[in-house]
Every structure is written in structure tokens, then in C-alpha cells.
Amino acid sequence: MGNRLEDLEIYNLSQIFGEQIWELVIKWDYLAKDAIGKQLVRSADSIAANISEGFGRFHYKENKNFCYFSLGSILETKTGLQKDKSRKLIEEEHYQLLMKQLELIHLKLNAYIKFIGKNILNDQ
């Protein structure tokens, strides 16, 4: 792992994902944006935001806690995408693509959390 936030693959993947969600929601009509779009953008952006906040913390335990917040945001984003699909705001193919990306982010974040956990054990 590098010493810069931008060196973290999980951070970069989640940043890209947040931008893809923005590009999806920005095209919706006012009701869709206001009712579910804003929350979807917030939850997707929160994935990267919490990773970066944790990365900037002094203690590994704090970093890990913020990564857990990111996991919650991943699940919230999945729920939002499911609602978007059921409300016909997103096509099936685009939905599947975004869900695959989110699953990859989820797996990589779990691996990062395990890595952080190793550092906690080594530092005590």
C-alpha cells in the first residue's frame, strides 16, 4: 500500500463509481432526482468519502471504522439501484453493470479492511 490516498485502488474504484452514478442521476427528471436521485448520489459518494476520511486518521482502528461506514454506504447504494430499476429509471443492462462494479468495490473493501486489521495486530 502506498502512502497516498490516490494509491489506493479501492479509493479510485469508488471515486469512478460515484461519478458514474452522478452521470446516471443528472439525466433524470426533477421528481426522480429529488425523490431518490439525491440519496443515491450521496450514498455512492459516501463510499469514497469514508475511505478517504479513514485513510487520513492517525490510528488504524479509526481507519477501519470509516471503512465499515463505507460498507454501509455500499449496501445503501445497492438498495437505491434496486429501487431505480423497479421504478424503471435504469435499464437492466446498466443496472447489472453498476451492480457488478459495486460488488467488486465491496470485495476489495473487505480485503482492505482485513489488511488494516493485520496492521492493528502488528502495532499492538
N, C-alpha and C positions, 0 to 999 in steps of 0.2 A: 504494500500500500504506500502511495506517495504521501508527501507532506502537504499537498494542496488539495482543496476540495475538488477542484476540476480534474484531479487524477482519479477520482472515484468513479468507476464505471456505473455503479448504481445511481449515483447523483446525476450523471449525464443522461442515462436512460430515462430517469424520472423527469428531468427537465424537458427532454424531447417529447415525452408523453404529454406533459402539461400543455405544451404548445399545440399538439395535435388536438387535444380536447378544446382548446380555445378556438382553433380553426373550424371545428365542428359546430360549436355553440354560436359563434358570431354570425352564422348564416340563418339562424332560426328567427321566427317572428317574436314580437315582444312578449306575448304570453308565455311561450315556451322558454325564452331566455329568463324571464322573471320567475316563473314557477319552479323550474328545475335546472335551467342552464347555469345560473349564477352559483348554485350549490355544487354542481358538477365541476365547474371550473375551480372553485375554492378547494374542493376535496382533492382534485388532481394536482393542483399547485401545492397543496399541503404536503404531499409525498416528498417532493424535493426540498421544500422549506424546512421540514423537520429533520431531514438528513443533514442539511447544512447547519442547522442550529445545533444539533448534537455534535457534529464534527468540530464545531468551534468551542465546545465545552472543555474544561480542564480535565475532568475525571472521565474515565472510560464508562463508569456506571451511568453518568448523565447522558453520554453519547448513546448508550444502549436504550435508555428510557425514551429518548427522542425518536429512535428507530422504531420502537414499539408504537409511538404515536403515528409514524408513517404507515405501519401495518394497518392501523385502524383506518387511515385515510384511503388505503388501497381497497379495503373492503367497502367503505362508503362509496368509493368511485365505482366499484363493481355493481353495487345496488343502483346507483344512478344510471349507469349504462343499461342495466336491465329494464329500468323504467322507461328510458328513452326508446329502447327497442319496442317495448309493449305499446308505447304511445306513438309509434311509427315516426319517430324523429330521426331514426338512424336505420339505414339498410342493413340487412342481415350480414352481408359480406364485410362491411365496415365494422359492424359490431364484433364479429368474430376476430377480425384483425386486432382491434383495440383490446379485446379480452385476452388474446394471446400475449400481447405486449405487456399487459398488466400482470398476467401470470408469471412472465419472465422476470419482471421487476420484483414481484412477490418472492420468487425463489432466490433471486440474487440478494435481496434484502435479508432474507433468513440466513443466507450464507455469511453475509457481512456481520450480522448480529452474533453468529457463532464465532467469527473471527475476533470480534470485540470481546466476547466472553473469555476467549483464550488469554487475551491481554490482561483481563481483570485477574485471572488466576495467577498469572505470572508476576503481576505487580504487587501482590499482597505479601 
